[in-house]
C-alpha cells in the first residue's frame, strides 16, 4: 500500500492542502466494517465523515453487528449490512462467505475497519476478495492487538501518540501508517458562563473505570465547594467503578451538589456539554478521549490530567492540566476559571481555533477521500 499518502509528507497536522485532484472524477465504493459498539462510540466522528464522503462521490456500505445503532448515519444513501457475531469457526467461515456474496454485487473496492476490534474480519474479507483494507486505531494498545498488517493494508491513527505506537511496533511500513485526526462539528464561539444568575455547572466525564482518578476529582470538587458555594457538579458516564464512585461521593457529603448522569448518545452529548461552564476530563486513558474533544468543540473550557493517547490537550492553548492524584491542584484550576470568566472563555476560544485547524470535518473528509482514491487508483472529484 505504499502508493497511499503518508503523514510524513503533507498530512493534516502540517496544515498542507491535499494533493491536487485529477480532473476526471469517478465514483468509488468503500465498505466500513464496525465491531460491536463502535458506531455508537464513534458516531460523532463518523456522521460528518459519511456526509462529506458522499459529496466526494464515495458510496458507503456499513457492515455492522445486528445490534449496531446506525441512526446517526445518513441511511440512505449509506447502505447497511448486518451480521450476527459467531464464535464457532465453521459458522464464522459460513458468515464470511455470506458477507462476500453480499459485497460482491456492490463492487466494493476497499474495506475500512473503523476500529482495531474489526480488523480481523476486514483482514479475512480482504484476503477472500483480494481487496486492500485500512484499520483506524484510536488507542495505544491497538498496535499490540493488530500485530503486523497485510501488504495491502494501512493503519490510520487518530493521534500522534497512537501513530508513534503503531510505528514502534512495526504494524505496517511507516509510509502506510497515516495520521488522520477525527473531524467534529464545532461551535462558533465559547459557550461558558453565559447565563447570569445561574450556578456554575461543572461536568466531570469519562468512563467510570478508574476509581482513584475519580476519587481525586471528587476530592477536588469537595475542596472547590468549600471555597466556592455557588457551583453544581455532574459526573457523566458509566462503568464498573460507578458504585464505589457514588459511595465515595456520599462519604464526602457531595450528595446535595452532585448529580450522576447516565452515558449519553453522541447526538445528545453536545447539547449536554453546551450547558456546562467547565468540563473535567477525569481520568487519563490509553484510548482516545472523544468526550473531551466534544467538550472543546462545544466551546467549553477543559480541565484535564495529561492523557497519553491524545494530542489535543495542549497546556495553555486548548486545556488547563492538573496533576494526577492532586485534588488541590484541580480545585485551583477550577477556582481560577470561576474567578476569571474571561480567561475561561479565552481558553475555549483558543481550543476552537485549534480544532478548526486540526479537526475540521472538511479536512478529515478531504484526506480520507484522497487516501481511499490513491489506494485504489481512482481520481478525485474536480473542484
C-alpha positions in Angstrom: 0.0 0.0 0.0 3.0 2.3 -0.4 1.2 4.4 -3.0 -1.1 5.9 -0.4 -0.3 9.4 1.0 1.9 9.5 4.1 1.5 11.9 7.0 5.3 12.3 6.9 4.9 14.2 3.6 2.0 16.6 3.9 -0.5 15.4 6.5 -3.4 17.2 8.2 -1.0 18.2 11.1 1.2 20.1 8.6 -1.7 22.3 7.5 -1.0 21.4 3.9 -3.7 21.2 1.3 -4.5 17.7 0.0 -2.7 16.9 -3.3 -4.2 18.4 -6.5 -7.2 16.3 -7.6 -7.3 14.7 -11.0 -9.8 16.2 -13.4 -11.9 13.1 -14.2 -13.9 12.1 -11.2 -15.1 8.6 -10.7 -17.5 7.2 -8.1 -15.8 4.8 -5.7 -17.2 2.1 -3.4 -16.0 1.7 0.2 -17.2 -0.7 2.9 -16.9 0.4 6.5 -16.6 -2.5 9.0 -17.6 -1.9 12.6 -17.2 -4.1 15.7 -19.9 -4.2 18.5 -20.5 -0.7 19.9 -18.0 1.0 17.5 -20.6 3.1 15.6 -22.3 4.3 18.7 -18.9 5.2 20.3 -17.6 6.9 17.2 -20.7 8.4 15.6 -19.7 12.0 16.4 -16.8 11.4 14.0 -18.5 9.0 11.5 -21.5 11.2 10.9 -19.7 14.2 9.4 -17.3 11.9 7.7 -20.0 9.9 6.0 -21.9 13.1 4.9 -18.7 14.6 3.5 -17.6 11.4 1.7 -21.0 11.2 -0.1 -20.3 14.7 -1.5 -16.9 13.3 -2.7 -18.6 10.6 -4.8 -17.9 7.9 -2.3 -20.5 5.2 -2.0 -20.5 3.8 1.5 -21.7 0.4 2.8 -21.6 -0.2 6.5 -21.1 -3.8 7.8 -22.0 -3.9 11.5 -23.4 -6.3 14.1 -27.1 -6.8 14.3 -27.5 -4.6 17.3 -25.4 -1.7 15.8 -27.1 1.7 16.1 -26.8 3.5 12.8 -29.3 6.2 13.4 -26.7 9.0 13.3 -25.5 7.9 9.9 -27.2 9.1 6.7 -29.1 5.9 5.8 -29.8 6.1 2.9 -27.7 6.8 0.9 -25.4 4.7 3.2 -26.3 1.0 2.9 -26.2 -1.2 6.0 -25.3 -4.9 6.1 -25.8 -6.5 9.5 -24.1 -9.7 10.7 -24.5 -12.0 13.6 -21.3 -12.3 15.7 -20.3 -16.0 15.7 -17.5 -17.6 17.7 -17.7 -21.1 16.2 -15.1 -21.4 13.5 -17.3 -23.3 11.0 -20.2 -20.8 11.4 -17.9 -17.9 11.3 -16.5 -19.1 7.9 -20.0 -19.5 6.6 -21.0 -16.0 7.6 -17.8 -14.7 6.0 -18.9 -16.3 2.7 -22.3 -14.7 3.1 -20.7 -11.3 3.5 -18.6 -11.9 0.4 -21.7 -12.7 -1.5 -23.5 -9.5 -0.3 -20.5 -7.3 -1.0 -19.6 -8.7 -4.5 -22.6 -7.2 -6.3 -21.8 -3.8 -4.7 -18.4 -3.8 -6.4 -16.6 -2.6 -3.2 -13.1 -1.5 -3.9 -11.7 -1.1 -0.4 -12.5 -2.3 3.2 -12.1 0.0 6.2 -12.2 -1.3 9.7 -13.5 1.5 11.9 -11.6 0.2 14.9 -9.0 -2.3 15.8 -11.6 -4.8 17.0 -13.0 -5.0 13.5 -9.5 -5.6 11.9 -9.8 -9.4 11.9 -13.0 -9.5 9.9 -11.6 -6.8 7.5 -8.5 -8.9 7.0 -10.4 -12.1 6.3 -12.7 -10.3 3.8 -9.9 -8.6 2.1 -8.0 -11.8 1.6 -11.1 -13.6 0.3 -12.0 -10.7 -2.1 -8.4 -9.7 -3.0 -9.0 -6.1 -1.8 -6.9 -3.6 0.1 -8.0 -2.6 3.5 -7.4 0.0 6.2 -7.8 0.0 10.0 -8.5 3.0 12.2 -6.7 2.9 15.5 -7.8 5.1 18.5 -5.9 3.5 21.4 -2.3 2.9 22.5 -3.0 -0.8 22.8 -4.2 -1.3 19.3 -0.7 -1.8 17.9 -0.2 -4.9 20.1 -3.6 -6.2 19.2 -3.1 -5.8 15.4 0.5 -7.1 15.2 1.5 -6.9 11.6 -1.0 -5.9 8.9 -1.0 -7.5 5.4 0.9 -5.9 2.5 -2.2 -4.2 1.0 -3.2 -2.7 4.3 -2.9 0.7 6.0 -3.2 1.9 9.6 -4.9 5.2 10.3 -4.0 6.8 13.6 -6.3 9.3 15.3 -3.4 11.0 17.2 0.3 11.3 17.1 0.9 9.1 20.2 -1.2 6.3 18.6 0.7 6.8 15.3 4.1 6.5 17.1 2.9 3.4 18.9 2.0 1.8 15.5 5.4 2.7 14.1 7.3 1.4 17.2 5.5 -2.0 16.8 6.0 -2.0 13.0 2.4 -2.7 12.4 3.0 -1.6 8.8 5.7 0.2 6.9 6.0 3.8 8.0 4.6 5.1 4.7 1.4 3.0 5.4 0.8 4.5 8.8 -1.2 7.7 8.5 -2.3 10.4 10.9 -5.9 11.3 10.1 -7.3 13.2 13.0 -11.1 12.9 13.6 -13.2 15.8 12.4 -16.0 17.1 14.6 -18.6 19.8 14.3 -17.6 22.9 16.3 -19.4 25.8 18.0 -18.8 29.2 16.6 -17.8 30.7 19.9 -17.2 29.9 23.5 -20.2 28.6 25.5 -19.5 29.1 29.1 -20.5 31.5 32.0 -23.2 33.0 29.7 -26.3 32.5 32.0 -26.5 35.3 34.5 -27.8 34.3 38.0 -27.2 30.6 37.4 -24.9 28.4 39.5 -21.7 27.4 37.6 -22.0 23.9 36.2 -19.0 21.6 36.2 -19.2 18.3 34.4 -16.6 15.6 35.1 -16.8 13.0 32.4 -15.2 9.8 31.2 -15.6 6.0 31.5 -16.2 5.2 35.2 -13.4 2.6 35.4 -10.6 4.4 37.2 -11.7 4.7 40.8 -8.5 6.6 42.1 -8.8 9.1 39.3 -12.5 9.9 40.1 -11.7 10.0 43.8 -9.2 12.7 43.1 -11.8 14.6 41.1 -14.5 14.3 43.8 -12.0 15.5 46.4 -11.2 18.4 44.2 -14.9 19.3 43.8 -15.3 19.0 47.6 -12.5 21.4 48.1 -13.9 23.8 45.5 -17.3 23.7 47.2 -15.6 24.7 50.4 -14.1 27.7 48.6 -17.0 28.5 46.3 -20.5 27.9 47.4 -22.3 28.6 44.1 -21.5 25.5 42.0 -23.3 22.4 40.8 -21.5 19.3 39.8 -22.2 16.4 37.4 -20.5 13.1 36.8 -21.2 11.9 33.3 -20.6 8.3 32.2 -20.9 4.7 33.3 -18.6 1.8 34.1 -17.7 -0.9 36.6 -16.4 1.6 39.2 -19.7 3.6 39.2 -21.0 2.1 42.5 -17.8 2.8 44.6 -17.6 6.3 43.0 -21.1 7.0 44.1 -20.4 5.7 47.6 -17.3 7.9 47.8 -19.3 11.0 46.8 -21.7 10.2 49.7 -18.8 9.8 52.0 -17.6 13.3 51.1 -21.0 14.8 51.6 -21.5 15.8 48.0 -24.9 14.3 47.5 -26.7 17.6 47.6 -24.5 19.3 44.9 -23.6 16.3 42.7 -25.7 14.6 40.1 -24.8 11.4 38.2 -25.8 11.5 34.6 -26.1 8.2 32.6 -24.0 7.8 29.5 -25.4 9.8 26.6 -25.7 9.0 23.0 -23.4 11.0 20.8 -26.3 13.0 19.4 -27.4 14.0 22.9 -23.9 14.8 24.3 -23.2 18.1 22.6 -26.4 19.7 24.0 -25.5 18.5 27.4 -21.9 19.8 27.2 -23.1 23.2 26.0 -25.0 23.6 29.3 -21.7 23.2 31.2 -19.3 26.0 32.2 -16.3 23.7 32.7 -15.6 20.2 31.6 -13.2 18.0 33.6 -11.6 15.1 31.8 -11.5 13.0 34.9 -9.2 10.1 34.1 -6.3 9.6 31.7 -6.9 6.7 29.2 -5.0 4.6 26.7 -7.9 5.2 24.4 -8.8 8.4 22.5 -11.0 10.7 24.7 -13.7 11.7 22.3 -15.8 13.2 25.2 -13.1 15.8 26.0 -12.7 16.6 22.2 -16.5 17.1 22.0 -16.4 19.4 25.1 -13.8 21.5 23.4 -15.9 21.5 20.2 -18.9 22.7 22.2 -17.0 25.8 23.3 -16.5 24.7 26.9 -13.1 25.1 28.7 -11.5 21.8 29.5 -9.5 20.9 32.7 -7.8 17.6 32.4 -4.9 15.4 33.5 -2.3 14.6 30.9 -3.6 11.9 28.6 -1.0 9.7 26.9 -3.3 8.7 24.0 -4.3 12.2 22.7 -2.5 15.2 21.2 -5.3 17.8 21.5 -4.8 18.6 25.3 -2.2 21.3 25.0 -1.5 23.2 28.2 -2.2 26.9 27.9 -3.7 26.6 24.5 -6.6 24.0 24.5 -6.8 22.8 28.1 -5.7 23.5 31.6 -3.9 20.5 33.1 -3.9 19.5 36.7 -1.5 17.0 38.3 -2.8 13.4 38.5 -3.7 12.5 42.1 -3.7 16.1 43.3 -7.2 17.3 44.2 -5.9 20.7 45.5 -4.4 21.4 42.1 -7.7 20.5 40.4 -9.5 22.8 42.7 -7.0 25.6 42.0 -7.5 25.2 38.2 -11.3 25.3 38.6 -11.3 28.1 41.0 -9.2 30.2 38.6 -11.9 29.9 35.9 -14.7 30.6 38.3 -13.0 33.8 39.4 -11.9 34.8 35.8 -14.6 34.1 33.3 -12.7 36.0 30.6 -9.8 33.5 31.0 -12.2 30.6 30.7 -13.7 32.0 27.5 -10.2 32.8 26.1 -9.1 29.1 26.6 -12.4 27.9 25.0 -11.9 30.2 22.0 -8.3 29.1 21.6 -9.3 25.5 21.7 -11.9 26.1 19.0 -9.3 27.7 16.9 -7.1 24.6 17.3 -10.0 22.4 16.3 -10.7 24.4 13.2 -7.1 24.0 12.1 -6.7 20.3 13.0 -10.1 18.6 13.5 -12.4 20.2 10.9 -14.8 17.7 9.2 -13.9 19.1 5.8 -10.2 18.5 6.3 -10.7 14.9 7.5 -13.1 14.2 4.6 -10.5 15.5 2.1 -7.7 13.4 3.4 -9.8 10.2 3.8 -11.2 10.6 0.3 -7.7 11.2 -1.1 -6.3 8.1 0.8 -9.2 5.9 -0.5 -8.7 7.1 -4.1 -4.9 6.9 -4.2 -5.1 3.4 -2.7 -7.5 2.1 -5.4 -6.1 4.3 -8.2 -9.1 6.4 -8.8 -9.0 10.2 -9.5 -10.6 12.7 -7.1 -13.5 14.9 -7.9 -12.6 18.1 -9.6 -13.2 21.3 -7.6 
